[in-house]
Amino acid sequence: IDGTGTVYPSIAAVAADWNRSVAPKDGGKATGPRMVPELASGDDATRRALVDRVKHKELKAFVEIPPGAVQGDPTARIRYYSNVATDNTLPRWLENTVNRAVLNERFRASGVDRAEVMRLTRQVGLTRLDLPSWDERGVIKETGAIDPIRTLGVPMGAMILLLFVVLSSAPGLLNSVLEEKLSRTNEVMLGSVSPIEFMGGKLLGTAGVSMAVSAVYLTAAFVVARNWGYVDVISPRLVASFVLYALLGVLLFGSIFISIGAACNEIKDTQTMMMPAMMLVMLPMFTWSTILRAPTSRFAIAVSLFPTATPFLMLPLTTIPPGPPLWQQMAGITLSTATMVLFVWAAGRIFRVGLLMQGKSATFADMIRWVKAG
């Protein structure tokens, strides 16, 4: 319903252009919905008829353009009526199309050339580039534009995939240890192997499972990257780094979850102890936005060297040019490995006492006392 009496022809022309752009080509399917506008009067009888047509799905919606739209009335609003509240495509298209038509009509009525106004007010775009370099002759070599998929999507995707690998592998150790403890089967096993050997076997088995999961995720990432034209980002270096940090993360958090499972007697008791462990897992996610803005800052370096955060942060940082220096990567791997060994050693002591403990579940203070007592 065009209350202005002037903008409908422009809307119909835009709809025709849209329909031609989405029309099937070479026997294929349409690439979008067709827009079929109709002009109607604004009397009550017509509104009733339009409501009935929308209810009977003869129309998707009907729109009223107020008379004061062209004059710039601040109270004028486009009224969109539909019984499908979740559809945003058509309302957005109509809002943009009507506003363009209204602007054209305002410029025409005022005698101002809109094309000239657009030329005078056109903003200058910004292209983000990496630092240029010079060849051996001293000639400057311009770099290509920075691709947000490579600079943002790849680091974030690598961290999320690594998080999936760790969370799909390590927490299962908690339930496994707790179930075996409740069934008392571990008491027989401990007659043949030491607690550290028994726990180490579980960790290595879980690490093997995590490598299989990693292979599935990396294969899926390769297929997606190839389809999108980014197959070069799945480099051998990225794959090797992913495998390394996945192993570190699974072994590190696996030993933590084994310790929790050995210290508890019921599933509900693990919930309290799981919270600190999950906070350690989620720490990189909480700090990632800050680190992404300044990946070489002191804060980014400090958090990336925090042992439990290193696997989740060092991997995405290596995908952001120029990447962390070698000393930072080696320091992070060394600290994480040392922390993993420490947790494995401490978990062995907790394992030895906790598996034979029944009744009340242990607290963090009890676990520390068991580690000290050996």
Sequence and secondary structure as in RCSB ss.txt:
>XXXX:A:sequence
IDGTGTVYPSIAAVAADWNRSVAPKDGGKATGPRMVPELASGDDATRRALVDRVKHKELKAFVEIPPGAVQGDPT
ARIRYYSNVATDNTLPRWLENTVNRAVLNERFRASGVDRAEVMRLTRQVGLTRLDLPSWDERGVIKETGAIDPIR
TLGVPMGAMILLLFVVLSSAPGLLNSVLEEKLSRTNEVMLGSVSPIEFMGGKLLGTAGVSMAVSAVYLTAAFVVA
RNWGYVDVISPRLVASFVLYALLGVLLFGSIFISIGAACNEIKDTQTMMMPAMMLVMLPMFTWSTILRAPTSRFA
IAVSLFPTATPFLMLPLTTIPPGPPLWQQMAGITLSTATMVLFVWAAGRIFRVGLLMQGKSATFADMIRWVKAG
>XXXX:A:secstr
 BSSSSSHHHHHHHHHHHHHHHS  TT   SS          SHHHHHHHHHHHHTTS S EEEB GGGTTT TT
   EEE S TT  HHHHHHHHHHHHHHHHHHHHHHT  HHHHHHHH       B   EE TT  EE   B  HII
IIIHHHHHHHHHHHHHHHHTHHHHHHHHHHHHHT HHHHTTTS HHHHHHHHHHHHHHHHHHHHHHHHHHHHHHH
HHHT GGGS HHHHHHHHHHHHHHHHHHHHHHHHHHHH SSHHHHHHHHHHHHHHHHHHHHHHHHHHH TTSHHH
HHHHTSTTTHHHHHHHHHTSTT   HHHHHHHHHHHHHHHHHHHHHHHHHHHHHTT  SS   HHHHHHHHHH 
